Amino acid sequence: MTTKQEYIEQLRLEAHPEGGWYRQVYHSAKSVYDQTSLASRYQYTSIYFILDGGSPSHLHRLLHDEIWYYHDGAPIVVHCFSPNGDYTAVKLGRNLSAGEQLQFRVPAGTIFGSEVTDPTSFGLVSCAVAPGFDYHDFELYTQAQLLPIFPEQADIIKRLAYQNLP
């Protein structure tokens, strides 16, 4: 089995501001003017992304849909807070009979973060965004911003939202 460090080295991943390690692998050859971003964006982008028990994907929001594709390691739980206030959790992994999914779409405008189910392990996924990811379309959240809105999810927010933005 490939280790987290071997994946990081072989895939040439670097630290991501939201947590974990990543590298953009692909983007479209063409760009388009995106009405939501009010700017030019690649038609799509795709990254490799690794999370572990010490480095989750902190709660953030994108202007566009993001599709997650599970590859290896421990299952990953994607925690989603929809714009209408609903909370859902989706587990990505190989055990389909236990309800895990191989891929999942996070709808645009959803506040979400992710963590591995085994804090001593890691999970490897790919993520695709269309129109393509751009940091101008990305917003990280703090605990102080989210706790008043979602008090019933305080445990998750305290694990996956920064106290202060990096």
Disulfide bonds with the S-S distance in Angstrom:
none
